[in-house]
Amino acid sequence: MELNKGTFSQIKVGAKAFLIITVISITAILVITAKKETLSSLHQISPFFLSLALFTCLLRMYLECLRLQTLTWAFGNWLDFKSSTDFTIGGYFLTLTPFGAGGLPLQIYILMRKKFSFGESSAIIGMRGITGLVAFALLGIPALKIAQHTFIGGTGIKILSRYLLILYSIFFTLLILVMAKTDWVKYRLSRWNKFFIRRKKYRMADFLGNKVSNEIDRFKTGLKTSCRQGTYKLILTIFLSCLSLFIYTLIAPLIFIGLGIDVPIIETAIIQLVLTFVLMFAPTPGGSGIAEGIGVAIFRDICTKPELLGVYVVLWRFFSYYTGVILGGFIILRMLVIKKN
């Protein structure tokens, strides 16, 4: 399997859109939030804590690579660290394509290059997403319980929390149906398939009748395979997913401390956790524009130095997202150069 021109075209379009939206968003935020005290407040910045935030960002990337290796181990093979890095960090850059669609061909390409079959590759990617969502549930549910007893309940984060709980309820309901009532789910999909055929919506009919049904079979096969190879490996993957996510939530409070702003650490980490999940569904390339706007609206409630709010949001996006995109861009560029040669 090779990466096609369509994927490269998506990358170019997504990267351009991301750059334009990001520049406009950052400029607008800095202009709107800047005050005469902003420059003088910058003298309070602590390079140590900002360096610690960067270290936390890089540590999280390493853990993400490691959990992919552990997951492939559960499928009876061990992905080398270089390929895991290409898959994971290169995938950050490809979130710039519409809805992150460009990342899937790259990830399948890397896994098949390492002798995983197409079915195994699809199952690994599916299980990687599932273990990540399980980690969100294991950390997010207790976090939201804590949030109910804090000031967060009276802010915009409460709306986002409800949104998160609704999405999780839908996801786990579908997951249970797929695992326990597979034939019934596939029968219902076939009914929708016929419905769209009658209305000459052939692409949607093919998507539901073939692709979704096949992915259901691959997912069940992959889950059985990973459990058969060793349930403890799957549990280890979930543990690494939780640890990676926990490390990631520390970025927001570390940046605040680095700017000399006192914030409640636990509550700030919870906000980071909720925003991370919500931004997965942002339609713009990498959530650009949307993430910055939501960041201003949500973090405004806990930022005790309004003159530094814009600076904080820019640093927050840099450490939580832009760093991965930049590193991923170098990886994709290297892969393209190697492919041409």
Buried (B, 14 or more C-beta within 10 A) or exposed (E): EEBEEEBEEBBEBBBEBBEEBBEEBBEBBBEEBBBEEBEEBEEEBEEEBBEBBBEBBBBBBBBBBBBBBBBBBBBBBEBEEEBBBBBBBBBBBBBBBEBBBBBBBBBBBBBBEBEBEEBBBBBBBBBBEBBBBBBBBBBBEEBBEEBEEBEBEEBBBBEBBEBBEEBBEEBEEEBEBBEEEBEEBBEEBBEBBEEBBEEEBEEBBBBBBEEBBEBBBBBBBBBEBBEEBEEEBBEBBBBBBBBBBBBBBBBBBBBBBBBBBEBBBBBBBBBBBBBBBBBBEBEBBBBBBBBBBBBBEBBBBBBEBEBBBBBBBBBBBBBBBBBBBEBBBEBBEEBEEEEEE
